[in-house]
Amino acid sequence: MRVDLHCHSTASDGTDTPAELVRNAAAAGLDVVALTDHDTTRGYGEAIAALPAGLTLVTGAELSCRIDGVSMHLLAYLFDPEEPELLAERELVRDDRVPRARGMVARLQELGVPITWEQVARIAGDGSVGRPHVATALVELGVVASVDDAFTGDWLADGGRAYVPKHETDPFEAIRLVKGAGGVTVFAHPGASKRGRTVPESAIAEMAAAGLDGIEVDHMDHDEDTRVRLRGLAADLGLLVTGSSDYHGSRKMVALGEYTTDPEVYGEITRRATGAFPVPGTGGI
């Protein structure tokens, strides 16, 4: 069984529609794929309607959080998307994305970049606008060679010249909200130091004590030494270990299923969840 638990669609900052994502996941030989768009569940309906036979969909989201000034992402799986408290918090984060993106455009203009809000809005389409859309605009303009190259101190990385903060949830509150909605929580790419400052292990230990279920270890932004360290940390703290592609379509150079989660860990995630259940494919439309 091949399980990829971290993928994005055009509902946030991926380039595949939700329907294309599940079809591409089946074509890549996956048995299970998770749709984890940023702070939104808007892609669920389309993904479920198109779900091919033989592929199971795990519904989820990647929640924007911040602890002690450090930005982090929390993967939430199989929660009730209509649970009022978690829904209200997701909307609060999502609603702050547009003014934040406009602020980044303004800062880039001040730096002499001929970017426009109209260009970023076109790239984002109906998705939840975010830094990857601004980064794509910089690629289009020839300012940087790739989306990854935009996430530096010169441009969009945390604390970078064009960085603008947005509302982000305290991770302890996020864990509480997801648990209240029957979901399971996994700290996404906790050792991705090239993205900026990372959360210290002491804070991860505190999150584990507060109910964090797991950490994402096998990820494109973790080198082998980081993976070894995180596996040891997970063992010490009793956390599940996941692996996933963090697929964004053509926006990132990583393939569906390039990193996967052990089927036994996937099974434990489904056992712990009470808010929703994995959706088996019936052939799609």
C-alpha positions as a LaTeX table, in Angstrom:
\begin{tabular}{lrrr}
\hline
Residue & $x$ (\AA) & $y$ (\AA) & $z$ (\AA) \\
\hline
Met1 & 0.00 & 0.00 & 0.00 \\
Arg2 & 1.35 & 3.43 & $-1.01$ \\
Val3 & 0.10 & 6.32 & 1.13 \\
Asp4 & 0.80 & 10.03 & 0.48 \\
Leu5 & $-0.65$ & 12.20 & 3.27 \\
His6 & 0.20 & 15.76 & 2.20 \\
Cys7 & $-0.99$ & 17.18 & $-1.16$ \\
His8 & $-2.34$ & 20.48 & $-2.42$ \\
Ser9 & $-4.77$ & 21.50 & $-5.15$ \\
Thr10 & $-5.97$ & 24.73 & $-6.73$ \\
Ala11 & $-8.22$ & 25.16 & $-3.69$ \\
Ser12 & $-5.06$ & 26.64 & $-2.13$ \\
Asp13 & $-1.67$ & 26.84 & $-3.84$ \\
Gly14 & $-1.38$ & 23.70 & $-5.96$ \\
Thr15 & $-1.67$ & 23.68 & $-9.75$ \\
Asp16 & $-3.85$ & 20.55 & $-10.09$ \\
Thr17 & $-7.58$ & 20.91 & $-9.55$ \\
Pro18 & $-8.90$ & 18.58 & $-6.86$ \\
Ala19 & $-10.22$ & 16.28 & $-9.60$ \\
Glu20 & $-6.88$ & 16.29 & $-11.41$ \\
Leu21 & $-5.06$ & 15.63 & $-8.16$ \\
Val22 & $-6.93$ & 12.41 & $-7.38$ \\
Arg23 & $-6.68$ & 11.19 & $-10.95$ \\
Asn24 & $-2.95$ & 11.90 & $-11.00$ \\
Ala25 & $-2.57$ & 10.17 & $-7.63$ \\
Ala26 & $-4.19$ & 7.03 & $-9.03$ \\
Ala27 & $-1.99$ & 7.22 & $-12.13$ \\
Ala28 & 1.07 & 7.50 & $-9.86$ \\
Gly29 & 0.15 & 4.19 & $-8.25$ \\
Leu30 & $-1.03$ & 5.56 & $-4.92$ \\
Asp31 & $-3.58$ & 3.66 & $-2.86$ \\
Val32 & $-4.30$ & 6.53 & $-0.43$ \\
Val33 & $-3.93$ & 10.28 & $-0.94$ \\
Ala34 & $-4.69$ & 13.14 & 1.46 \\
Leu35 & $-6.01$ & 16.50 & 0.28 \\
Thr36 & $-4.49$ & 19.03 & 2.69 \\
Asp37 & $-4.99$ & 22.48 & 1.24 \\
His38 & $-4.00$ & 25.50 & 3.31 \\
Asp39 & $-6.68$ & 26.48 & 5.82 \\
Thr40 & $-9.52$ & 25.31 & 3.57 \\
Thr41 & $-11.68$ & 22.28 & 2.84 \\
Arg42 & $-13.12$ & 23.77 & $-0.33$ \\
Gly43 & $-11.71$ & 21.07 & $-2.60$ \\
Tyr44 & $-13.35$ & 18.11 & $-0.88$ \\
Gly45 & $-16.50$ & 17.88 & $-3.01$ \\
Glu46 & $-14.72$ & 17.95 & $-6.35$ \\
Ala47 & $-12.07$ & 15.46 & $-5.22$ \\
Ile48 & $-14.66$ & 13.00 & $-3.89$ \\
Ala49 & $-16.77$ & 13.25 & $-7.04$ \\
Ala50 & $-13.76$ & 12.44 & $-9.23$ \\
Leu51 & $-12.20$ & 9.79 & $-6.99$ \\
Pro52 & $-11.09$ & 6.82 & $-9.10$ \\
Ala53 & $-11.84$ & 3.26 & $-8.08$ \\
Gly54 & $-8.98$ & 1.80 & $-6.07$ \\
Leu55 & $-7.92$ & 5.13 & $-4.55$ \\
Thr56 & $-8.93$ & 6.23 & $-1.06$ \\
Leu57 & $-9.14$ & 9.93 & $-0.14$ \\
Val58 & $-8.18$ & 11.24 & 3.29 \\
Thr59 & $-9.74$ & 14.65 & 3.86 \\
Gly60 & $-7.62$ & 17.17 & 5.71 \\
Ala61 & $-6.09$ & 20.64 & 5.79 \\
Glu62 & $-2.76$ & 22.29 & 6.49 \\
Leu63 & $-3.30$ & 24.85 & 9.23 \\
Ser64 & $-1.18$ & 28.00 & 9.54 \\
Cys65 & 0.23 & 28.32 & 13.06 \\
Arg66 & 2.86 & 30.34 & 14.92 \\
Ile67 & 4.66 & 29.72 & 18.19 \\
Asp68 & 7.10 & 32.13 & 19.84 \\
Gly69 & 7.44 & 34.07 & 16.60 \\
Val70 & 8.15 & 30.96 & 14.49 \\
Ser71 & 5.76 & 30.04 & 11.68 \\
Met72 & 4.76 & 26.37 & 11.47 \\
His73 & 2.16 & 24.23 & 9.73 \\
Leu74 & $-0.07$ & 21.64 & 11.33 \\
Leu75 & $-1.60$ & 18.89 & 9.19 \\
Ala76 & $-5.11$ & 18.03 & 10.36 \\
Tyr77 & $-6.73$ & 14.81 & 9.15 \\
Leu78 & $-10.27$ & 13.44 & 9.14 \\
Phe79 & $-11.88$ & 16.18 & 11.22 \\
Asp80 & $-15.49$ & 17.30 & 10.92 \\
Pro81 & $-15.24$ & 20.22 & 8.45 \\
Glu82 & $-18.44$ & 21.77 & 9.80 \\
Glu83 & $-17.44$ & 21.81 & 13.49 \\
Pro84 & $-18.11$ & 25.47 & 14.40 \\
Glu85 & $-15.01$ & 26.40 & 16.41 \\
Leu86 & $-12.47$ & 24.99 & 13.97 \\
Leu87 & $-14.43$ & 26.33 & 11.00 \\
Ala88 & $-14.42$ & 29.85 & 12.49 \\
Glu89 & $-10.65$ & 29.73 & 13.09 \\
Arg90 & $-9.95$ & 28.51 & 9.53 \\
Glu91 & $-12.06$ & 31.34 & 8.13 \\
Leu92 & $-10.21$ & 33.87 & 10.27 \\
Val93 & $-6.86$ & 32.68 & 8.91 \\
Arg94 & $-8.12$ & 32.46 & 5.34 \\
Asp95 & $-9.72$ & 35.91 & 5.39 \\
Asp96 & $-6.36$ & 37.44 & 6.36 \\
Arg97 & $-4.63$ & 35.97 & 3.31 \\
Val98 & $-5.79$ & 38.63 & 0.81 \\
Pro99 & $-4.66$ & 41.73 & 2.75 \\
Arg100 & $-1.39$ & 39.94 & 3.54 \\
Ala101 & $-0.75$ & 39.11 & $-0.12$ \\
Arg102 & $-1.61$ & 42.69 & $-1.12$ \\
Gly103 & 0.90 & 43.87 & 1.46 \\
Met104 & 3.62 & 41.68 & $-0.04$ \\
Val105 & 2.85 & 43.03 & $-3.50$ \\
Ala106 & 3.19 & 46.58 & $-2.17$ \\
Arg107 & 6.54 & 45.79 & $-0.55$ \\
Leu108 & 7.83 & 44.20 & $-3.75$ \\
Gln109 & 6.77 & 47.28 & $-5.71$ \\
Glu110 & 8.71 & 49.42 & $-3.25$ \\
Leu111 & 11.72 & 47.20 & $-4.00$ \\
Gly112 & 11.37 & 47.97 & $-7.71$ \\
Val113 & 9.65 & 44.75 & $-8.78$ \\
Pro114 & 6.99 & 45.40 & $-11.49$ \\
Ile115 & 4.49 & 43.04 & $-9.86$ \\
Thr116 & 0.77 & 43.83 & $-9.68$ \\
Trp117 & $-2.07$ & 42.56 & $-7.52$ \\
Glu118 & $-3.95$ & 41.63 & $-10.69$ \\
Gln119 & $-1.11$ & 39.29 & $-11.68$ \\
Val120 & $-1.10$ & 37.54 & $-8.29$ \\
Ala121 & $-4.89$ & 37.28 & $-8.25$ \\
Arg122 & $-4.82$ & 35.69 & $-11.71$ \\
Ile123 & $-2.28$ & 33.10 & $-10.56$ \\
Ala124 & $-4.24$ & 32.31 & $-7.39$ \\
Gly125 & $-7.55$ & 31.96 & $-9.24$ \\
Asp126 & $-10.14$ & 30.59 & $-6.83$ \\
Gly127 & $-7.49$ & 29.27 & $-4.44$ \\
Ser128 & $-6.57$ & 30.62 & $-1.02$ \\
Val129 & $-3.95$ & 33.18 & $-2.00$ \\
Gly130 & $-0.55$ & 32.77 & $-0.40$ \\
Arg131 & 3.19 & 33.25 & $-0.76$ \\
Pro132 & 3.55 & 30.56 & $-3.47$ \\
His133 & 1.29 & 32.62 & $-5.74$ \\
Val134 & 3.42 & 35.72 & $-5.16$ \\
Ala135 & 6.51 & 33.59 & $-5.74$ \\
Thr136 & 5.08 & 32.34 & $-9.03$ \\
Ala137 & 4.58 & 35.94 & $-10.11$ \\
Leu138 & 8.26 & 36.61 & $-9.37$ \\
Val139 & 9.17 & 33.64 & $-11.58$ \\
Glu140 & 6.95 & 34.95 & $-14.36$ \\
Leu141 & 8.69 & 38.33 & $-14.12$ \\
Gly142 & 12.14 & 36.73 & $-14.25$ \\
Val143 & 13.06 & 38.07 & $-10.81$ \\
Val144 & 13.86 & 34.55 & $-9.55$ \\
Ala145 & 14.42 & 31.28 & $-11.38$ \\
Ser146 & 12.05 & 29.14 & $-9.31$ \\
Val147 & 9.39 & 29.32 & $-6.61$ \\
Asp148 & 11.90 & 27.98 & $-4.07$ \\
Asp149 & 14.30 & 30.80 & $-4.96$ \\
Ala150 & 11.65 & 33.32 & $-3.87$ \\
Phe151 & 11.65 & 31.93 & $-0.34$ \\
Thr152 & 14.84 & 33.65 & 0.77 \\
Gly153 & 15.65 & 36.64 & 2.95 \\
Asp154 & 15.86 & 38.74 & $-0.19$ \\
Trp155 & 12.20 & 38.12 & $-0.93$ \\
Leu156 & 9.46 & 36.12 & 0.81 \\
Ala157 & 11.01 & 34.02 & 3.57 \\
Asp158 & 10.00 & 34.75 & 7.16 \\
Gly159 & 11.62 & 38.09 & 7.96 \\
Gly160 & 12.51 & 38.67 & 4.30 \\
Arg161 & 12.40 & 42.08 & 2.65 \\
Ala162 & 8.91 & 41.50 & 1.23 \\
Tyr163 & 7.53 & 39.31 & 4.01 \\
Val164 & 4.23 & 40.33 & 5.61 \\
Pro165 & 2.80 & 38.34 & 8.54 \\
Lys166 & $-0.75$ & 37.04 & 8.66 \\
His167 & $-3.05$ & 35.74 & 11.36 \\
Glu168 & $-1.76$ & 32.33 & 12.46 \\
Thr169 & $-3.22$ & 30.05 & 15.11 \\
Asp170 & $-1.41$ & 29.12 & 18.29 \\
Pro171 & $-0.55$ & 25.44 & 17.72 \\
Phe172 & $-1.82$ & 24.36 & 21.14 \\
Glu173 & $-5.15$ & 25.96 & 20.30 \\
Ala174 & $-5.08$ & 24.33 & 16.85 \\
Ile175 & $-4.47$ & 20.91 & 18.40 \\
Arg176 & $-7.38$ & 21.49 & 20.78 \\
Leu177 & $-9.68$ & 22.59 & 17.96 \\
Val178 & $-8.79$ & 19.69 & 15.67 \\
Lys179 & $-9.22$ & 17.20 & 18.50 \\
Gly180 & $-12.58$ & 18.78 & 19.30 \\
Ala181 & $-13.58$ & 18.21 & 15.69 \\
Gly182 & $-12.57$ & 14.55 & 15.88 \\
Gly183 & $-9.36$ & 14.95 & 13.89 \\
Val184 & $-5.72$ & 13.86 & 14.06 \\
Thr185 & $-2.76$ & 16.29 & 14.06 \\
Val186 & 0.71 & 15.96 & 12.53 \\
Phe187 & 3.42 & 18.65 & 12.58 \\
Ala188 & 4.32 & 19.29 & 8.92 \\
His189 & 8.03 & 19.38 & 7.88 \\
Pro190 & 9.27 & 20.42 & 11.35 \\
Gly191 & 12.94 & 20.42 & 10.30 \\
Ala192 & 12.61 & 22.49 & 7.13 \\
Ser193 & 15.31 & 24.95 & 8.14 \\
Lys194 & 15.73 & 26.39 & 4.65 \\
Arg195 & 12.27 & 27.94 & 5.05 \\
Gly196 & 13.45 & 29.93 & 8.07 \\
Arg197 & 13.56 & 29.38 & 11.82 \\
Thr198 & 12.29 & 26.03 & 13.06 \\
Val199 & 10.40 & 25.11 & 16.21 \\
Pro200 & 12.69 & 23.81 & 18.98 \\
Glu201 & 12.37 & 20.21 & 20.13 \\
Ser202 & 11.31 & 21.39 & 23.58 \\
Ala203 & 8.21 & 23.00 & 22.05 \\
Ile204 & 7.45 & 19.85 & 20.05 \\
Ala205 & 7.60 & 17.92 & 23.32 \\
Glu206 & 5.08 & 20.34 & 24.81 \\
Met207 & 2.81 & 19.86 & 21.80 \\
Ala208 & 3.08 & 16.10 & 22.18 \\
Ala209 & 1.97 & 16.45 & 25.80 \\
Ala210 & $-0.95$ & 18.57 & 24.58 \\
Gly211 & $-2.16$ & 15.87 & 22.18 \\
Leu212 & $-0.09$ & 16.19 & 18.98 \\
Asp213 & $-0.32$ & 12.83 & 17.22 \\
Gly214 & 2.70 & 12.82 & 14.95 \\
Ile215 & 5.44 & 14.54 & 12.98 \\
Glu216 & 6.15 & 14.48 & 9.27 \\
Val217 & 9.67 & 13.06 & 8.88 \\
Asp218 & 10.12 & 11.89 & 5.29 \\
His219 & 9.81 & 15.16 & 3.35 \\
Met220 & 11.73 & 16.80 & 0.54 \\
Asp221 & 12.94 & 19.59 & 2.85 \\
His222 & 14.59 & 17.17 & 5.31 \\
Asp223 & 18.06 & 15.80 & 4.69 \\
Glu224 & 19.00 & 12.36 & 5.99 \\
Asp225 & 20.52 & 13.66 & 9.24 \\
Thr226 & 17.34 & 15.61 & 9.97 \\
Arg227 & 15.21 & 12.52 & 9.34 \\
Val228 & 17.29 & 10.43 & 11.69 \\
Arg229 & 17.03 & 13.11 & 14.39 \\
Leu230 & 13.27 & 13.47 & 13.96 \\
Arg231 & 12.69 & 9.71 & 14.06 \\
Gly232 & 14.54 & 9.61 & 17.34 \\
Leu233 & 12.49 & 12.50 & 18.68 \\
Ala234 & 9.25 & 10.82 & 17.62 \\
Ala235 & 10.28 & 7.63 & 19.37 \\
Asp236 & 11.13 & 9.52 & 22.55 \\
Leu237 & 7.82 & 11.37 & 22.54 \\
Gly238 & 5.59 & 8.52 & 21.38 \\
Leu239 & 4.62 & 10.32 & 18.17 \\
Leu240 & 3.57 & 8.79 & 14.86 \\
Val241 & 6.00 & 9.23 & 11.95 \\
Thr242 & 4.59 & 10.14 & 8.55 \\
Gly243 & 6.06 & 10.77 & 5.12 \\
Ser244 & 4.55 & 12.60 & 2.18 \\
Ser245 & 5.31 & 14.51 & $-0.98$ \\
Asp246 & 3.83 & 17.92 & $-0.10$ \\
Tyr247 & 2.81 & 17.86 & $-3.77$ \\
His248 & 1.89 & 21.19 & $-5.36$ \\
Gly249 & 1.69 & 20.14 & $-9.02$ \\
Ser250 & 4.07 & 22.08 & $-11.24$ \\
Arg251 & 4.74 & 24.65 & $-8.52$ \\
Lys252 & 7.25 & 22.35 & $-6.77$ \\
Met253 & 9.64 & 19.79 & $-8.22$ \\
Val254 & 8.36 & 16.80 & $-6.26$ \\
Ala255 & 6.25 & 13.92 & $-7.56$ \\
Leu256 & 3.16 & 12.40 & $-6.02$ \\
Gly257 & 4.22 & 9.50 & $-3.85$ \\
Glu258 & 7.87 & 10.54 & $-3.79$ \\
Tyr259 & 7.69 & 10.14 & $-0.01$ \\
Thr260 & 5.10 & 7.95 & 1.66 \\
Thr261 & 3.67 & 6.92 & 5.04 \\
Asp262 & 3.89 & 3.43 & 6.49 \\
Pro263 & 0.49 & 1.71 & 6.06 \\
Glu264 & 0.43 & 0.81 & 9.76 \\
Val265 & 0.79 & 4.49 & 10.69 \\
Tyr266 & $-2.00$ & 5.36 & 8.25 \\
Gly267 & $-4.15$ & 2.73 & 9.91 \\
Glu268 & $-3.47$ & 4.24 & 13.33 \\
Ile269 & $-4.46$ & 7.70 & 12.05 \\
Thr270 & $-7.78$ & 6.34 & 10.80 \\
Arg271 & $-8.36$ & 4.54 & 14.11 \\
Arg272 & $-7.81$ & 7.72 & 16.11 \\
Ala273 & $-10.08$ & 9.89 & 13.94 \\
Thr274 & $-13.76$ & 10.28 & 14.83 \\
Gly275 & $-14.71$ & 13.39 & 12.84 \\
Ala276 & $-14.66$ & 11.84 & 9.36 \\
Phe277 & $-13.68$ & 8.65 & 7.59 \\
Pro278 & $-11.50$ & 7.95 & 4.55 \\
Val279 & $-13.49$ & 7.96 & 1.32 \\
Pro280 & $-13.06$ & 4.96 & $-1.02$ \\
Gly281 & $-13.11$ & 5.68 & $-4.74$ \\
Thr282 & $-16.05$ & 4.42 & $-6.78$ \\
Gly283 & $-14.90$ & 5.34 & $-10.26$ \\
Gly284 & $-15.28$ & 9.12 & $-10.30$ \\
Ile285 & $-16.93$ & 11.23 & $-12.97$ \\
\hline
\end{tabular}
